[in-house]
């Protein structure tokens, strides 16, 4: 699951779910399966409780006029928002029971909001595919299903897919033998593991591609260092080129050649912190040559200009767009850079 820009929120969620799981809450999660022939057996539900539809499997549409007509009649006679689609072969609901129910719902909805619409569609597809994998392969028709887009349902489907508990062979009820907080924590741990920073090695440094490379004069190092920390939290340590993180790798002859390669060829986005001190510095001047060449090649989308003051910068024209960050915080500046990284222009370069 893509997590670009989501790492800080995932870490906050990880801490929150870990704290709740550590209290061993009296909360249970059950999965209820309804079919045309059977409904879950009557039993007493603990209070408080909450039941939510996760998905429905209508069946296979063979393309015949009769089956198509039957499906559309079901859709027209259904109150999908309230009760789902009529005529489905199987419906799946999640049942939460216990005193922390309302609190878990709030946390799960927040966790579900971390996914984009496209990621939500993928999660819903996983849930249906996990269930449909119980059926023997068939070429008689196309499987039809619908899923709940509520963020609680999205999160529960994601957690269940992570646990591998989404296809219990048509059991009437499947009680998950782990509390929902701990299950959610496990899913978040797995997401964070995919973004764990890798350790840099000198053998790969020359050809490493950075998501962001920062070019700045040393006078503004404290500010840029803080910006870099925010970016590394979002992107991972080895996705951001900030010179002090690579002191050993940069201690070599012909450093000018390596720096021009990093800025000219090996970075998705070059962020330039412009000010009166910038061009006066030897290394900044070298980096600026590579950056100006990128602009001349009309690769404008790979360069982001940030002004730390209003001093004149040779080679920068009035028509060149920039952001004035003189009074911005490092967090605001990093968020602007992340917004630029998410843009189609940068991703398509």
KOLMINU-55062 format. One record per atom (N, C-alpha, C): residue in one letter; x, z, y. Coordinates in pm, whole numbers, padded with zeros to 5 digits, always signed. Each point is the difference from the previous one (the first is absolute). Layout:
residues N
aXZY...
//
This chain:
residues 349
x+00084+00000-00119x-00084+00000+00119x+00089+00000+00125x-00012-00096+00086x+00083-00002+00120x-00017+00126+00083x+00113+00052+00052x-00007+00123+00078x+00074-00012+00132x+00022-00124+00047x+00070-00020+00126x-00070+00074+00113x+00073+00091+00067x-00056+00073+00112x-00087+00117-00039x-00015+00028-00131x-00092+00106-00044x+00073+00124-00048x+00130-00005-00009x+00076+00110-00059x-00025+00134+00068x+00001+00009+00134x-00026+00130+00063x-00135+00059-00039x-00106-00082-00002x-00132+00050-00038x-00002+00039-00147x+00067-00076-00085x+00007+00035-00142x+00069+00134-00019x+00104+00025+00078x+00071+00128-00010x-00091+00114+00044x-00077-00022+00107x-00095+00104+00044x-00105+00026-00108x-00051-00106-00060x-00100+00015-00106x+00062+00069-00122x+00123-00035-00031x+00067+00062-00114x+00009+00152+00020x+00039+00043+00117x+00011+00143+00028x-00136+00068-00007x-00103-00067+00054x-00134+00059+00001x-00055+00015-00141x+00010-00105-00082x-00051+00008-00137x+00083+00096-00085x+00131+00006+00027x+00085+00093-00074x-00039+00144+00029x-00030+00029+00127x-00040+00136+00036x-00130+00039-00069x-00096-00091-00004x-00129+00031-00063x+00014+00010-00152x+00077-00090-00060x+00019+00005-00146x+00068+00130-00041x+00086+00053+00089x+00072+00124-00030x-00089+00122-00006x-00121-00010+00052x-00094+00113-00006x-00084-00003-00127x+00019-00102-00085x-00076-00018-00125x-00150+00012+00026x-00054-00092+00080x-00140+00009+00042x-00097-00020-00117x-00116+00062+00012x-00105-00015-00101x-00081-00124+00033x+00057-00116-00028x-00063-00128+00031x+00020-00094-00118x-00105-00064-00043x+00009-00092-00114x-00046-00139+00041x+00055-00100-00067x-00038-00140+00021x-00047-00057-00133x-00121-00053-00002x-00054-00065-00119x-00039-00143+00035x+00007-00087-00098x-00041-00139+00017x-00124-00022-00087x-00109-00043+00062x-00127-00022-00069x-00024-00149-00014x-00038-00042-00120x-00027-00140-00027x-00148-00018-00036x-00067-00087+00071x-00140-00033-00026x-00007-00140-00058x-00088-00021-00096x-00024-00134-00053x-00150-00025-00004x-00039-00121-00037x-00143-00033-00009x-00067+00082-00110x+00075+00036-00103x-00059+00071-00112x+00009+00151+00013x+00106+00048+00068x+00023+00144+00001x+00039+00047+00139x-00032+00125+00025x+00048+00067+00120x+00069+00127-00046x+00088+00056+00082x+00070+00122-00041x-00099+00109-00039x+00035+00077-00104x-00088+00106-00048x-00024+00104+00108x-00118+00058-00004x-00033+00104+00097x+00095+00118-00016x+00044+00051+00112x+00079+00123-00001x-00009+00063+00136x+00038+00124+00008x-00007+00072+00127x+00125-00030+00082x-00021-00045+00123x+00112-00028+00089x+00035+00127+00078x+00130+00027+00008x+00044+00113+00082x-00022-00033+00147x-00022+00100+00079x-00018-00018+00144x+00114+00068+00074x+00040-00062+00113x-00045-00130+00052x+00057-00115-00083x-00062-00117+00014x+00049-00117-00071x-00027-00125+00084x+00063-00108-00040x-00019-00127+00071x+00020-00114-00100x-00095-00092-00003x+00010-00117-00088x+00007-00126+00085x+00088-00092-00038x+00015-00124+00075x+00019-00116-00096x-00068-00110+00028x+00017-00122-00080x+00137-00060+00027x+00073-00035-00106x+00130-00064+00014x-00012-00152-00014x-00066-00045-00106x-00015-00143-00021x-00113-00027-00098x-00042-00127-00005x-00100-00044-00097x+00045-00131-00063x-00021-00009-00130x+00033-00122-00074x-00132-00066-00039x-00028-00114+00063x-00128-00067-00024x-00001-00073-00134x+00111-00061-00036x+00007-00078-00123x+00061-00136+00029x-00011-00089-00093x+00057-00133+00016x-00108-00100+00039x+00033-00079+00101x-00091-00104+00047x+00045-00132-00063x-00086-00054-00086x+00041-00120-00074x-00026-00131+00075x-00055+00011+00122x-00022-00119+00080x-00132-00068-00023x-00078+00050-00096x-00130-00062-00026x-00098+00035+00112x-00100-00082+00015x-00101+00022+00104x-00071+00133-00021x-00026+00033-00125x-00073+00124-00030x+00081+00124+00038x+00128+00002-00038x+00082+00117+00030x+00025+00013+00150x+00017-00112+00068x+00020+00003+00146x-00125+00052+00070x-00115-00047-00044x-00126+00045+00059x-00020+00148-00023x+00032+00047-00120x-00017+00142-00033x+00090+00087+00088x+00122-00045+00024x+00091+00079+00082x-00048+00007+00144x-00045-00112+00056x-00046+00000+00138x-00128+00082+00015x-00085-00001-00099x-00120+00085+00004x+00040+00147+00000x+00101+00034-00077x+00049+00138-00002x+00055+00040+00136x+00074-00091+00062x+00057+00029+00132x-00109+00019+00104x-00103-00085-00004x-00107+00006+00100x-00086+00125-00016x-00012+00050-00122x-00085+00117-00024x+00078+00131+00003x+00128-00006+00033x+00084+00120-00004x+00023+00055+00140x+00005+00131+00009x+00048+00068+00121x+00145+00037-00027x+00088-00096+00024x+00139+00015-00042x+00066+00118+00070x-00031+00019+00128x+00062+00110+00074x-00038+00136-00056x-00120+00012-00052x-00050+00130-00048x+00022+00019-00150x-00024-00104-00078x-00001+00018-00146x+00080-00105-00076x+00063-00092+00070x+00077-00101-00069x-00084-00117-00046x+00058-00078-00090x-00061-00123-00047x-00080+00024-00129x-00125-00043+00001x-00084+00015-00119x+00045-00097-00110x-00028+00038-00124x+00027-00089-00111x+00143-00001-00048x+00084+00090+00050x+00140+00003-00043x+00013+00055-00142x+00096-00053-00074x+00024+00051-00134x+00058+00141+00004x+00092+00022+00096x+00064+00130+00011x+00016+00038+00147x-00018+00128+00028x+00027+00056+00132x+00090+00121-00018x+00094+00016+00090x+00097+00110-00009x-00010+00087+00124x-00018+00130-00021x-00006+00096+00110x+00105+00107-00020x+00049+00054+00109x+00089+00115-00004x-00079+00124+00040x+00027+00111-00067x-00069+00125+00029x+00103+00108+00028x-00007+00057+00119x+00084+00112+00039x-00083+00127-00007x+00055+00106-00059x-00072+00126-00012x+00093+00115+00033x-00047+00091+00084x+00078+00118+00033x-00003+00030+00147x+00041+00119+00035x-00005+00047+00139x+00079-00088+00096x+00117-00053-00039x+00078-00082+00096x-00049-00143+00014x-00118-00033-00053x-00046-00140-00001x+00005-00064+00138x-00062+00064+00100x-00007-00060+00134x+00139-00019+00060x+00089+00098-00023x+00135-00010+00054x+00077-00115-00066x-00014-00014-00132x+00068-00110-00068x-00052-00135+00048x-00130-00010+00023x-00058-00127+00047x+00064-00041+00132x+00017+00096+00092x+00061-00032+00130x+00144-00049-00019x+00074+00068-00086x+00139-00040-00023x+00008-00136-00068x-00089-00024-00097x+00002-00127-00073x-00039-00116+00091x-00095+00023+00090x-00038-00106+00094x+00116-00035+00093x+00072+00102+00043x+00118-00027+00083x+00104-00077-00080x+00021+00038-00124x+00096-00071-00085x-00044-00144-00022x-00131-00022-00019x-00051-00135-00021x+00018-00089+00121x+00005+00061+00118x+00015-00078+00123x+00141-00057+00017x+00091+00039-00086x+00137-00051+00012x+00009-00145-00047x-00101-00045-00074x+00004-00135-00056x-00063-00101+00096x+00057-00118+00005x-00059-00111+00075x-00118-00055-00077x-00079-00085+00064x-00115-00061-00068x+00045-00080-00122x+00110-00069+00013x+00050-00079-00113x+00043+00090-00115x+00064+00111+00033x+00042+00095-00103x-00121+00065-00067x-00105+00026+00079x-00124+00055-00058x-00060-00098-00100x+00000-00128+00034x-00052-00101-00092x+00080-00001-00130x+00130+00018+00012x+00085+00001-00119x-00030+00122-00088x-00022+00114+00064x-00032+00122-00075x-00132-00016-00074x-00100-00057+00068x-00130-00020-00064x+00012-00096-00119x+00083-00101+00016x+00020-00096-00109x+00069+00067-00119x+00098+00087+00028x+00067+00073-00107x-00101+00082-00081x-00090+00068+00070x-00097+00087-00067x-00088-00080-00096x-00050-00113+00047x-00085-00084-00085x+00080-00060-00116x+00121-00046+00029x+00082-00061-00106x+00037+00102-00107x+00027+00124+00043x+00031+00104-00098x-00117+00020-00095x-00121+00002+00055x-00119+00020-00084x-00026-00123-00087x+00007-00118+00061x-00031-00123-00073x+00100-00029-00110x+00118+00066+00005x+00099-00022-00105x-00048+00050-00135x-00108+00080-00001x-00058+00046-00126x-00074-00112-00073x-00043-00103+00074x-00077-00107-00060x+00093-00101-00068x-00045-00061-00108x+00080-00109-00058x+00002-00119+00095x+00108-00076+00001x+00008-00118+00088x-00118-00094-00023x-00052-00054+00108x-00115-00089-00011x+00014-00115+00098x-00046-00115-00042x+00001-00118+00088x-00142-00044+00031x-00097+00089-00027x-00140-00037+00018x-00048+00009+00144x+00074+00069+00083x-00045+00014+00137x+00098+00079+00084x-00035+00016+00126x+00084+00072+00095x-00054+00141+00019x+00085+00103-00014x-00047+00137+00018x-00040+00026+00146x-00113+00066+00018x-00051+00032+00133x-00001+00152+00016x+00049+00047+00114x+00004+00144+00025x-00012+00026+00149x-00024+00124+00035x+00002+00042+00140x+00060+00140+00006x+00060+00032+00113x+00070+00128+00015x-00034+00064+00132x+00011+00131+00003x-00028+00078+00120x+00120-00005+00094x-00024-00032+00127x+00108-00008+00099x+00021+00131+00075x-00078+00103-00032x+00021+00131+00061x+00142+00047-00031x+00067+00058+00100x+00141+00034-00018x+00021+00110-00105x-00100+00085-00023x+00010+00096-00109x+00003-00073-00134x-00088-00099-00016x-00002-00079-00123x+00129-00078-00018x+00052-00055+00109x+00127-00074-00006x+00111+00091-00050x+00008+00120+00058x+00108+00092-00039x-00014+00043-00146x-00122+00033-00042x-00020+00041-00139x+00033-00113-00097x-00038-00123+00034x+00035-00114-00085x+00152-00017-00009x+00068+00020+00112x+00146-00010+00001x+00062+00108-00089x-00048+00122+00014x+00054+00111-00079x-00026-00022-00149x-00122-00042-00033x-00034-00023-00141x+00082-00112-00061x+00024-00105+00079x+00085-00109-00049x+00141+00051-00026x+00050+00084+00091x+00133+00058-00016x+00007+00085-00127x-00106+00075-00028x-00001+00087-00118x-00025-00077-00130x-00047-00124+00013x-00032-00077-00119x-00122+00053-00072x-00096+00057+00079x-00119+00061-00061x-00126-00077+00035x+00008-00129+00016x-00117-00073+00050x-00069-00085-00105x+00039+00010-00124x-00070-00078-00103x-00016+00084-00128x-00088+00098+00001x-00012+00092-00114x-00095-00048-00109x-00002-00130-00026x-00078-00054-00111x-00148+00039+00007x-00057-00014+00119x-00144+00020+00021x-00045+00143-00028x+00087+00096+00019x-00045+00139-00014x-00110+00027+00101x-00093+00086-00038x-00107+00033+00093x+00053+00082+00116x+00098+00087-00030x+00059+00079+00107x+00145+00027-00035x+00087-00017+00096x+00142+00027-00022x+00045+00102+00104x+00034+00119-00046x+00047+00102+00092x+00152-00008+00007x+00052-00019+00120x+00143-00013+00019x+00064+00138-00010x+00095+00015-00092x+00060+00131-00025x+00112+00032+00099x-00024-00024+00125x+00094+00034+00106x-00080+00010+00128x+00037+00095+00087x-00083+00013+00120x+00026-00116+00095x-00100-00039+00078x+00012-00119+00086x+00113+00010+00102x+00032+00122+00046x+00111+00014+00094x+00132-00039-00068x+00022+00051-00121x+00123-00031-00073x+00006-00149-00036x-00115-00057-00038x-00003-00143-00032x+00034-00084+00123x-00055+00039+00115x+00030-00071+00125x+00147+00013+00036x+00056+00120-00019x+00141+00022+00029x+00088-00090-00086x-00036-00014-00127x+00077-00087-00090x-00003-00144+00047x-00116-00047+00046x-00012-00137+00049x+00084-00021+00126x+00000+00099+00090x+00078-00010+00124x+00149+00002-00032x+00041+00086-00093x+00142+00003-00041x+00046-00137-00047x-00086-00067-00077x+00035-00133-00051x+00013-00101+00114x-00088+00009+00100x+00008-00092+00113x+00128+00023+00080x+00036+00127+00020x+00121+00030+00076x+00126-00040-00076x-00007+00007-00132x+00117-00037-00080x+00039-00145+00020x-00099-00084+00031x+00029-00143+00020x+00072-00025+00131x+00001+00099+00091x+00067-00018+00129x+00120+00092+00014x+00044+00060-00110x+00115+00090+00006x+00123-00076+00048x+00067+00049+00106x+00116-00073+00052x+00109-00015-00106x+00060-00116-00005x+00109-00026-00092x+00132+00033+00067x+00096+00042-00080x+00131+00034+00052x+00078-00127+00029x+00058-00005+00119x+00076-00119+00039x+00133-00007-00075x+00042-00116-00038x+00131-00021-00062x+00071-00110+00077x+00131+00017+00015x+00076-00096+00079x-00002-00139-00062x-00015-00008-00134x+00003-00130-00066x-00120-00086+00037x-00110+00064+00039x-00120-00076+00035x-00023-00006+00151x+00080+00072+00076x-00027+00012+00143x+00010-00135+00072x+00098-00081-00037x+00021-00126+00071x-00119-00094-00010x-00076+00010-00107x-00112-00092-00020x-00136+00070+00013x+00001+00128+00033x-00127+00072+00010x-00084-00056+00114x-00130-00006-00024x-00093-00044+00105x-00073+00123+00053x+00002+00015+00132x-00065+00112+00067x-00135-00043+00056x-00095+00089-00003x-00127-00028+00066x+00017+00006+00151x+00084+00094+00048x+00023+00016+00144x+00148+00025+00024x+00056-00065+00101x+00136+00029+00046x-00008+00040+00146x+00064+00112+00034x-00007+00053+00136x+00129-00031+00074x-00012-00057+00119x+00114-00032+00085x-00015+00076+00130x+00102+00082+00036x-00015+00091+00116x+00138+00047+00047x+00010+00044+00125x+00124+00059+00049x+00006+00149-00037x+00121+00052-00019x+00016+00138-00044x-00057+00104+00094x-00012-00033+00129x-00054+00097+00096x-00142+00043-00036x-00071-00083-00071x-00139+00031-00036x-00015+00033-00149x+00110+00042-00061x-00003+00029-00144x-00102+00108-00038x-00011+00111+00072x-00097+00103-00042x-00143-00054-00012x-00040-00082+00097x-00135-00057-00004x-00014-00097-00118x+00098-00089-00015x-00008-00101-00107x+00010+00066-00137x+00081+00105-00011x+00010+00071-00128x-00136+00057-00041x-00073+00055+00096x-00133+00054-00029x-00097-00111-00042x+00009-00115+00067x-00083-00115-00039x+00034-00042-00143x+00130-00005-00031x+00044-00041-00134x-00054+00094-00107x-00004+00130+00029x-00052+00097-00098x-00146-00027-00031x-00078-00029+00103x-00142-00033-00022x-00012-00126-00086x+00081-00100+00030x-00007-00126-00076x+00041+00021-00145x+00103+00082-00023x+00046+00024-00138x-00105+00077-00079x-00074+00088+00066x-00108+00070-00069x-00108-00097-00046x-00022-00105+00078x-00102-00099-00034x+00050-00104-00100x+00122-00048+00020x+00048-00118-00073x+00098+00032-00112x+00057+00120+00002x+00107+00031-00093x+00135-00010+00068x+00094+00083-00044x+00129+00011+00068x+00075-00131+00008x+00003-00074-00112x+00084-00121-00002x-00070-00123+00054x-00114+00017+00065x-00069-00113+00062x+00026-00009+00149x+00071+00100+00055x+00025+00006+00144x+00150-00001+00025x+00047-00095+00081x+00142+00000+00035x+00019+00079+00129x+00054+00120-00017x+00040+00086+00112x+00146+00034-00028x+00091-00038+00090x+00143-00003-00031x+00056+00130-00059x-00042+00116+00051x+00057+00126-00047x-00036+00032-00145x-00098-00069-00055x-00035+00020-00141x+00094-00076-00093x+00082-00088+00057x+00086-00085-00082x+00144+00004+00052x+00048+00120+00034x+00134+00015+00056x+00105-00050-00099x-00013+00038-00127x+00100-00041-00100x-00001-00151-00020x-00118-00059-00007x-00011-00144-00023x+00052-00081+00118x-00008+00056+00121x+00041-00073+00120x+00148+00019+00032x+00068+00090-00072x+00142+00025+00025x+00083-00106-00073x+00014-00118+00061x+00069-00112-00065x+00051-00098+00106x+00099-00080-00037x+00043-00107+00091x-00112-00104+00016x+00010-00078+00106x-00097-00107+00026x-00144+00052+00004x-00015+00117+00060x-00134+00058+00010x-00092-00090+00082x+00057-00073+00096x-00084-00087+00083x-00073-00104-00085x+00065-00051-00104x-00063-00099-00087x-00117+00062-00076x+00022+00122-00051x-00105+00068-00075x-00120+00031+00089x+00025+00050+00122x-00111+00035+00089x-00082-00123+00037x+00067-00110+00027x-00075-00122+00033x-00084-00046-00119x+00053+00020-00122x-00077-00038-00119x-00124+00089-00013x+00016+00130+00025x-00114+00093-00010x-00109-00039+00098x+00039-00022+00125x-00100-00028+00103x-00053-00144-00008x+00085-00093-00038x-00040-00141+00002x-00072-00043-00127x+00045+00055-00114x-00050-00054-00128x-00071+00102-00090x+00034+00128+00012x-00042+00096-00103x-00105+00100+00047x-00072-00030+00106x-00102+00093+00050x-00130-00074+00029x-00112+00063-00040x-00131-00060+00028x-00034+00011+00148x+00036+00113+00062x-00032+00023+00141x+00117+00069+00067x+00047-00058+00111x+00107+00061+00078x-00062+00064+00123x+00017+00129+00014x-00054+00074+00114x+00114+00028+00096x-00012-00052+00122x+00107+00010+00099x-00043+00097+00110x+00078+00106+00018x-00026+00098+00106x+00083-00041+00122x-00064-00068+00094x+00069-00056+00116x+00008+00101+00114x+00114-00001+00068x+00019+00086+00117x+00126-00047+00073x+00032+00066+00110x+00117-00040+00077x+00130+00012-00077x+00006+00092-00097x+00123+00020-00077x+00016-00099-00114x-00106-00075-00031x+00000-00076-00125x+00109-00107-00003x-00005-00094+00093x+00094-00112-00004x+00143+00045+00029x+00016+00112+00073x+00133+00048+00034x+00077+00048-00123x-00072+00034-00106x+00065+00051-00121x+00048-00116-00087x+00122+00014-00054x+00060-00109-00078x-00085-00037-00121x-00041+00101-00077x-00074-00030-00122x-00141-00049+00031x-00062+00056+00102x-00133-00049+00040x+00007-00145+00043x+00108-00034+00074x+00016-00138+00043x+00012-00094-00118x+00072+00045-00104x+00013-00081-00121x-00135-00018-00068x-00075+00110-00012x-00132-00007-00063x-00094-00089+00081x+00009+00009+00133x-00087-00079+00087x+00024-00149-00018x+00125-00040-00027x+00030-00141-00026x-00078-00048-00122x+00000+00079-00106x-00074-00038-00121x-00150-00006+00027x-00047+00096+00080x-00144+00006+00030x-00041-00118+00087x+00082-00034+00100x-00032-00114+00086x-00003-00129-00083x+00086-00010-00099x+00001-00119-00085x-00129-00009-00082x-00051+00114-00044x-00128+00002-00073x-00111-00052+00089x-00001+00045+00126x-00103-00044+00095x+00011-00150+00024x+00124-00050+00012x+00020-00144+00021x-00053-00081-00118x+00007+00058-00119x-00050-00068-00120x-00152+00013-00015x-00064+00055+00103x-00145+00018+00002x-00051+00093-00111x+00086+00096-00038x-00043+00103-00094x-00040+00124+00080x-00080-00024+00104x-00034+00106+00095x-00067+00119-00067x-00078-00026-00106x-00078+00106-00062x+00087+00105-00065x+00128-00031-00022x+00088+00097-00065x+00073+00089+00100x-00028-00015+00128x+00065+00080+00104x-00105+00077+00078x+00025+00130+00020x-00090+00084+00079x+00083+00066+00109x-00036-00023+00125x+00075+00050+00115x-00067+00125+00056x+00078+00108+00012x-00048+00126+00057x+00090+00036+00117x-00060+00033+00114x+00078+00034+00119x+00006+00151+00019x+00123+00049+00019x+00020+00142+00028x+00014+00026+00149x+00025-00105+00079x+00000+00008+00146x-00027-00141+00053x+00007-00016+00131x-00034-00129+00061x+00122-00078+00046x+00118+00034-00053x+00122-00071+00039x-00004-00145-00047x+00069-00088+00073x+00007-00141-00036x+00085-00017-00126x-00046-00086-00090x+00074-00028-00123x+00028-00150-00004x+00127-00042+00009x+00032-00142-00004x-00054-00066-00127x-00062-00117+00018x-00055-00071-00114x-00145+00033-00028x-00055+00098+00073x-00142+00036-00016x-00076-00055+00120x-00105-00076-00025x-00075-00065+00107x-00132+00071+00024x-00059-00030+00115x-00126+00062+00037x-00113-00032-00096x+00010-00113-00068x-00106-00039-00093x+00016+00065-00137x+00112+00069-00023x+00022+00066-00129x-00081+00129-00004x-00082+00014-00103x-00085+00117-00012x+00076+00121-00051x-00036+00116+00052x+00064+00125-00043x-00098+00115+00016x+00035+00114-00058x-00078+00123+00017x+00085+00099+00078x-00055+00058+00103x+00069+00103+00077x-00021+00134-00070x+00106+00053-00063x-00011+00127-00074x+00073+00112+00072x+00028-00020+00128x+00077+00098+00076x-00065+00138-00005x-00133+00004+00000x-00071+00128+00000x-00073+00025-00132x+00037-00073-00103x-00064+00017-00130x+00075+00103-00084x-00071+00059-00094x+00063+00089-00097x+00058-00084-00114x+00093+00056-00077x+00050-00073-00118x-00112-00037-00098x-00098+00089-00016x-00110-00029-00093x-00082-00119+00047x-00029-00006+00131x-00075-00114+00054x+00079-00130-00018x+00129+00007+00024x+00084-00119-00012x+00005-00048-00145x+00016+00094-00093x+00004-00037-00142x-00132-00061-00045x-00111+00053+00050x-00131-00054-00039x-00016-00143+00051x+00050-00028+00121x-00006-00137+00052x+00082-00094-00088x+00115+00047-00046x+00084-00082-00088x-00072-00025-00133x-00063+00105-00054x-00074-00016-00126x-00115-00099+00016x-00068+00006+00115x-00109-00095+00025x+00052-00143-00001x+00116-00020+00063x+00061-00133+00002x+00038-00044-00142x+00052+00092-00080x+00040-00033-00136x-00119-00043-00085x-00116+00059+00028x-00119-00032-00079x-00060-00134+00041x+00045-00056+00110x-00059-00124+00049x+00036-00115-00091x-00088-00098-00004x+00022-00118-00084x+00124-00077+00043x+00030+00002+00132x+00115-00077+00050x+00129+00045-00067x+00021+00133-00006x+00123+00052-00058x+00002-00023-00151x-00114+00024-00068x-00005-00010-00145x+00017-00143-00048x-00032-00097+00085x+00009-00140-00042x+00134-00063+00031x+00087+00073+00071x+00130-00058+00035x+00087-00017-00124
//
